[in-house]
Amino acid sequence: MASTLSAKNTVPKLRYLSAWFCPYAHRATIALEHHAGRVDYEWVEALGWEQRKDEKNITGTGKEWWYHWKADELKRSNPSGLVPTLISIDEAGKPNEDRSVYESLITIDYVDAIANPTDEKLRLVPSDPYLAAKCRYWADKVNRECCSPYYGVLVRTDENERKENFDKLVTGLKAFSREIEKNGDGLGFLGGGRLSNTDISLMPWAFRYYIFEHYRGYTIPTDDPELHAYKEWFEYVFSLDSVKRTLPDKDRYLEHIGKYADSSARSKVANAVRRGAAAHEIEDEKDTY
């Protein structure tokens, strides 16, 4: 993806180590594009896949999809070797890998801080301490309740476990829907058309929920009155131009995520879910492949 930003010396510059398919990285992409003109970045595709035989019967499918390469820059800059990773570029144009930032929710806050918009409505993290605390709480809550179960639906092989994860996800969406309903307009978590880190925490997965019907026969029940506010929120956030230009092609992503749907993916997230943990509970020592 090409940056939409102009290269000005006064604008903070980043190397953005990413992967087109990764919803965690998608969080950083949305933040960067929201701040187009206030932060400049260079996209670096830092992961790639290849298929191998399942010689140790890890996946039980006869095949495994591995990351067959991770950019050396990614391995140097992030001890877990995960995207998104942001590396600041100094005034001489040299990346400073000692000042790399990672973990997707943290990258949203970081991009917002270095963009430092003067218009409060453009801030993803409110300057008001109470609203900032509220947004951080809900960003973490939707990460655990609406994003992590996505992988349980896909990776777990037992149908009851898949359905349990799907139901957990829908319950999380209903809680989110009730909270945004308090604002009354459906125009973002905080209302008034303002985008926040809470919105961006959920958006990459909300966009990808369409894959459930194809692989599992499940659909998000948006006709449920308890999800009315969520539906309005969905329609609003994905109508934004800064968001539209970050979205992966649906057919391409549907094919990609098949690695998870047939349980053959060997990523840290897939390995964590395969051993019974949640996606947000990955551990380097246990889930390295």
N, C-alpha and C positions, 0 to 999 in steps of 0.2 A: 504494500500500500504506500502510495506516495504521500508525503506530508502536504497539507493544504496551506502550509505556513510560508511566509516570506522570511528570508534569511537576513536578519538585522542584528548587528552586533549587540544591541541593547536587550535583545530577547534571549532568555535562557535557552541553552541548546542541550539536547540529550541524544544519546544513542539508545534506541529502544529495542531490546532483545525480546522477540515475540515469536508467536506461531499463529498462523491465520485461523486455525481451528479451535484454539484454546479459549474457553469462556473466561478463565481467570485473567488471561492477557487482555481479553476484550474489555474488561473493566478499565484498564489503563488506556486503551485506545479511545474509549468514549471520553475519558477525562482529558486526554490530549487534544482531541478534536473539539471538545467543548471550549477549550482555551486556545483555539486556533488564533494566531496573531499575538498571543501572549507567551507561548512556549513553542519552540521549534524542535523538531525531532527527525531523526533518521531511522527508519524501520529496518531492522535486521532480522531476517527469518532464521531462527536459531535452533530449530529442531527438525528432524526428518525421520521417516518410518521405513522399516523393511520387514518382510515376513520371513519367519524361520520356523523350523520344525519344533514341536513341543516335546523335546527329547526327554525332559524330566517330568512330564505330565503335570505341569504347573496349572495350565488352563483347562486341561482335560478335553481340548478341542482338536488336538492333533497339529495345531499350528499356534504360533505366537506372532503378534505384531510388536516389534521393539522399536524404540528410538535408536536407529542405527548410527545416528550422529547427533552430537550436541556441539554447537559452535564452541571453539576453544575459549572465546571471549566470555561466553556464558559460564563455562566451568570455572574460569578464573574469577569472575565477578560475583558469583552467587554460590555459596557453599553447598546448596542443595541442587544446583543446576536446573532451576525452574524458571519459567516465564510467568509473569512479566519481570524483567529486570531493566532498570533505568540507570544509565551511566552518564554523569555530567560531562560536558565538553568545556574545556577552559577557553580563555580568550584567544589562545594560540591555535585553537581547533583540535586540541589533543584530548582524547577521552581519558578521564581519571577513574580508573577501575577501583581505586581505593575509596571512592565516594559513590559506590553503586547503591541503589535502593531497590528492594524487592518485597514480596508478599503483596498480593493484588490490592487488598483494602488499604494498605499503607501507601501504595503508589498513587492511589486516587488523592489522598490527603497531601502527598508530597507535590504532585503536579499542581494542585490548587494553591499550595503555599508559595511555590516559586512563580506561578502566574500572577498572584497577588492582585486581582482585579480591584479597581477602585469602586466599582458598582457592586454593592452588597448582593444584589440578586444574581450576580454571575458567580458568586462564591459557592463551591460545592460543599464546603464545610462552613456553616454560619459563624460569624464573628461573635454572636451572642453565645455565651458559655452554656446556657441551658439548652438551646437548640443544637449546639454542637454535640453536647453529651447525648441528647436524644437521638440525633442522626447516627452517631457512632454505635449506640446500643442497638438500634434497629438494623444498621448495616450488618452487624455481627449476627443478629437474630435471623434475618432472612438468609444469610449465608449458611447457617446451620440447618434451618428448617425448610427452606425453599430451593436451595442449591445443592447441598450435599445429598439429599435423597434422590436427586436426579440420577446419580450413579448407582444407587442401590436398585433402582428400577431397571437399569440396563445391565449391570454386571452380575447381580445375584441370579442364580440359576433356578432357585425354587420359586414357583409361581406365588405362593403365599407370601414369601419375603418380598417379592417384587411389588405385590399389591399393598403390602404393609408400608413400603417406602413411598409408593404413590399416594396413599391415603395421608401419610405424614406430610408430604409435600403440599397437598391440597389444604390440609389443616393449617399449615404455615401461611399459605396464601390468604386464607380467610382471616387470619389474625392481622396480616398486613392490610387487607382490604378494610377491615374495621378501623384500623388506625388512620388510613388516608381518608376514610369517609368523614372523619372529624373535621377535615378541612373544607369539605362541602363541594369542591369544584373538580376533583379528580386530576388536577393539573400538576402532577408531581407529588412526592411524599409531603412536602411542606406546603403545597398549594400555591396558587398564584402564578403558575407556569415556571416556577423555579426548580432547577435540577439540583439534586443533592447526592452526597456519597451513598445514602441509603438507596436511592433510585438506581444508581450505577451498580451497586452490589447485586441487585436482582436482575437487571435488564438482560445481561448476556444469556442467562438461563431461561428467562421468560420468552425470549426470542426463539430459543431452541426447543421449547416444549412440544412443538409440532411433531418432533420425531417419535414421540410416544405412540401416536396412533399407528404409525408405520410398523414399528418394531414390537409393540406390546398391546396394541388395540385399546390403549387408554387415551382419553381426551380430558383436558381441563374443562370442568363444567361451568363455562362462563355464563350460562343462562341461570345459574343458581343465584338467587337474590343476595346471598352472602358474599358473592364475588362481583357484584355490580360495580363497586368502586374500583376494584382491581381492573375490570374490563375497561372502564373509562381511563384509568391510569395508563394501561397498555396502549390504547389507541393514541393517547397524547404523546407519550415519550417516544414512540416509534414514528411519530409524524415529524419530529424535529430533524432538520437538515443535517445538523452536526452528528446526529445518531445514524441517520440513513446511510451516510457514507462509510460507516464502520461495519455494516452488516455483511457477513459472509454469504455467498450464494447458497441458497437452501438445498438445492440438489447435490451440490458438491459436499456440503456438510453432512447431509443425510447419508451419503456413501461413506464418508470418513467415520462417522460414529458407529457404523456397523461393526467396527473392531471391538467396541465395548458391548454392543448388543449381543454378539455371539461369544462374549467372554474371552476373546483371544488377545485383547490389548494387554501389554505389559508396561504400564506406566505406574508411577508411584500412587496415583489416585486409584487406579484399577486394582493394584495389589492390596492397598489398604482395605478397599471394599470387599475384595475377594476373601480376605482373612477375617471379615466381620466387623471392621471398624467403619466409621463414617469418613467421607471424603476429606473433611476438614481435620481429621485426626491422623494424617499421614505422619510416619516416623521414618527418617532417613535410614536408620539401621535395619528396620524391619521391611521396608517397602522398596528399597533399592533393587533394581533388576539387573 
